[in-house]
Amino acid sequence: MFKPQGIIPAMVTPMTQDEQINEKELRAQVNRMVAAGVHGLFCLGTNGEFYALSLEEKLEVIRIVTDENKGRLPVYAGTGCITSRDTIYLSQKAKELGVDALSIITPYFVAVSQDEIYSHYKEIAEAVALPIVLYNIPMRTGNNIEYKTLQRLAEIENIVGIKDSSGNFDNMLRYIEETAGSVAVLSGNDSLILSALMAGGTGSISGIANLFPEILVKIYELWQKGDIEGAKTVQGSLRPIRDTLKLGNPNSIVKRAMNLLGYQVGPARRPAAGVSEKADEAILKALEYYK
């Protein structure tokens, strides 16, 4: 049984200044993450700007990541679309390109019931023979996967995990408690990684791992060794950079910080490309802390 676990970077999609996919830098980031000791690669998540990419661009990102990875780590691809039909199509294409697992966000913009969420995921799971990690981020999608719905979905063999980015720790606890380990629960909030692990979660799909993958890996490794105090110290060290995320679009903030660290990932795609002068100053100050 495929088990999502450890630190899985929610990789950015590097772009040139004219907003074309930067293949060279994307390949470099794959190798950088592998060298940092992460436990998987996740392309086309929120940090990967899946919402801003065409179908052809999404397939290109998947192709590049799987090709450069060369089987070294499990590759997760975000294939969730608004409709079940489009999600199935993209998921099948991702399977052809060699991904190991799918991350599927809830339908967004359209309001759906819990029964419709269940039917949506069930139909996809039956159509695509790959492990599926559900993605819950209600503040962006308007739809929340309730724990009772997760209980039902956990009975489907290839639904193996859920990334919870609700920011509500009690919501994540209910996922862990009510599924009794039948699905892996991963934190999508970088401030809750250690809390999730201590409560029975299996790891994190992390946006901040784009910046400091070694720090995120250290949290997981210290937790594995039982050094909870050490893990708490490392977890707390994320606060300065996390505090900058509220100063703009988080994707733009992460990309700006990466550029300042010397990684040529370019801007986020417009309209979310800009970073204010105030945010820029805060990012620079935060990065000084990590030096």
Sequence and secondary structure as in RCSB ss.txt:
>XXXX:A:sequence
MFKPQGIIPAMVTPMTQDEQINEKELRAQVNRMVAAGVHGLFCLGTNGEFYALSLEEKLEVIRIVTDENKGRLPV
YAGTGCITSRDTIYLSQKAKELGVDALSIITPYFVAVSQDEIYSHYKEIAEAVALPIVLYNIPMRTGNNIEYKTL
QRLAEIENIVGIKDSSGNFDNMLRYIEETAGSVAVLSGNDSLILSALMAGGTGSISGIANLFPEILVKIYELWQK
GDIEGAKTVQGSLRPIRDTLKLGNPNSIVKRAMNLLGYQVGPARRPAAGVSEKADEAILKALEYYK
>XXXX:A:secstr
     EEEEB    B TTS B HHHHHHHHHHHHHHT S EEESSTTTTGGGS HHHHHHHHHHHHHHHTTSS E
EEE   SSHHHHHHHHHHHHHTT SEEEEE   SS   HHHHHHHHHHHHHH  S EEEEE HHHHS    HHHH
HHHTTSTTEEEEEE SS HHHHHHHHHHHTTSSEEEESSGGGHHHHHHHT  EEEESGGGT HHHHHHHHHHHHH
T HHHHHHHHHTTHHHHTTGGGS HHHHHHHHHHHTT       TTS    HHHHHHHHHHHHHH 
